[in-house]
Amino acid sequence: MELTKKGHACVALHREGRTLVIDPGGFSEADAAVGADAILVTHEHPDHFDESRLRAALEANPAAVIWTLRSVAERISAAFPGRVHTVGDGDAFTAAGFEVEVHGELHAVIHPDIPRVTNVGYAVTAPGAGTVFHPGDALTVPGRPVDTLLLPVHAPWSKVAEVVDYVREVRPRVAYDVHDGLLSDFGHLIYGRLLGPDGPGIAGAQHTRLEPGQSVALRED
């Protein structure tokens, strides 16, 4: 399985000629989901869900389908009849040849005065490549082994102590930054230090940042 980092919270997973894209939102490239066979959306916020990007992908591939939670499905199912599947916590399905489990229910708290929207994370597994987990906008612990954690490193709803403790609890082999679209180059340096060997420690996980467009092969140990 190959992982390609897209802008902000979006990634693409490739295996055996098929592609699964997660969260092609408004901070990612306009064509972030083009070429996808399946698309997963974690929640309704515009940096994760952008209808124009979904429309571009589904028009480019008439067989492409979307899997998402009900609040998003209700907003886009009429535009893509028969191509939007609704999922929730505890569901499992196969998308583009990948085995997917759904974990979580709610977005992290931004502020007590701001209502929480629903949010799900996706654990995506492929033989020989282990499991990749994208939590969306929550620090959801999936309750299963995770080889590769897509780590929401920076957000209005988090602080670095929570990010460090989250990696410690999930205990992945490697953590790749996502949700980093608001960080400057200085911010990347600071987070890299805090999550690296000079920081407080993340339970032996390897922390790595990919530039948008950069790819890496994922393999089980």
Secondary structure, DSSP 8 states (H G I E B T S, - for coil): -EEEE-STT-EEEEETTEEEEE---TTS-TTTTTT-SEEEE--SSTTT--HHHHHHHHHH-TT-EEEE-HHHHHHHTTTSTT-EEE--TT-EEEETTEEEEEE--B---S-TTS---B--EEEEEETTTEEEEE--SS----SS--SEEEEE---TT--HHHHHHHHHHH--SEEEEES-TT--HHHHHHHHHHTSTTSS--TT-EEE---TT-EEE----
